[in-house]
Amino acid sequence: MKHFIEIDDRNKTGKNLLSLIKTLSGKSSGIDLISSTVEDKELVRLMQSGIKSGLAYKKSVLKKLAF
């Protein structure tokens, strides 16, 4: 199972957590850090809904975004 979290790195707690995750992602193959901007949130939402349904295919996500 994969989990996605959103971290606001504009405050001290967020910065500390992000630093810890960066360190752990370099040492462990089970942790991946994916940074996104506000523009990418729609793509992330579509990908997450695809993961839940088992239909997370690149072509279908890009088609929904009209690429």
C-alpha positions as CSV (number, residue, x, y, z in Angstrom):
1,M,0.0,0.0,0.0
2,K,1.3,3.5,-0.8
3,H,0.5,6.6,1.2
4,F,0.6,10.2,0.0
5,I,1.0,13.2,2.3
6,E,1.2,16.9,1.7
7,I,3.8,18.9,3.6
8,D,3.8,22.7,3.8
9,D,7.5,23.5,3.9
10,R,6.9,27.2,4.8
11,N,6.8,26.5,8.6
12,K,9.4,24.9,10.9
13,T,7.6,21.6,11.4
14,G,7.1,21.1,7.7
15,K,10.8,21.9,7.0
16,N,12.0,19.5,9.7
17,L,9.7,16.7,8.4
18,L,10.8,17.3,4.8
19,S,14.4,17.2,5.8
20,L,13.8,13.8,7.5
21,I,12.0,12.4,4.5
22,K,14.8,13.5,2.2
23,T,17.3,11.8,4.4
24,L,15.3,8.6,4.7
25,S,14.5,8.5,0.9
26,G,18.2,8.5,0.2
27,K,18.8,5.5,2.5
28,S,15.7,3.4,1.9
29,S,14.3,2.0,-1.3
30,G,10.8,2.0,0.2
31,I,10.5,5.8,0.5
32,D,10.3,8.1,-2.6
33,L,10.0,11.8,-2.4
34,I,7.8,13.4,-5.0
35,S,7.6,17.2,-5.0
36,S,4.7,18.9,-6.8
37,T,3.6,22.5,-7.4
38,V,0.1,23.8,-7.3
39,E,-0.3,23.2,-11.1
40,D,0.5,19.5,-10.6
41,K,-2.2,18.9,-8.0
42,E,-4.8,18.1,-10.6
43,L,-2.5,15.5,-12.2
44,V,-1.8,14.0,-8.7
45,R,-5.5,13.9,-8.0
46,L,-6.2,12.0,-11.2
47,M,-3.3,9.6,-10.6
48,Q,-4.5,8.9,-7.1
49,S,-8.0,8.2,-8.3
50,G,-6.6,5.9,-10.9
51,I,-4.5,4.0,-8.3
52,K,-7.7,3.4,-6.3
53,S,-9.6,2.1,-9.3
54,G,-6.6,0.2,-10.7
55,L,-6.7,2.3,-13.9
56,A,-3.7,4.6,-13.5
57,Y,-2.5,4.5,-17.1
58,K,-0.4,7.4,-18.4
59,K,-2.4,7.6,-21.6
60,S,-5.8,7.9,-19.8
61,V,-4.5,10.5,-17.4
62,L,-3.0,12.6,-20.2
63,K,-6.1,12.2,-22.3
64,K,-8.2,13.6,-19.4
65,L,-5.8,16.6,-19.2
66,A,-6.1,17.0,-23.0
67,F,-2.4,16.4,-23.8
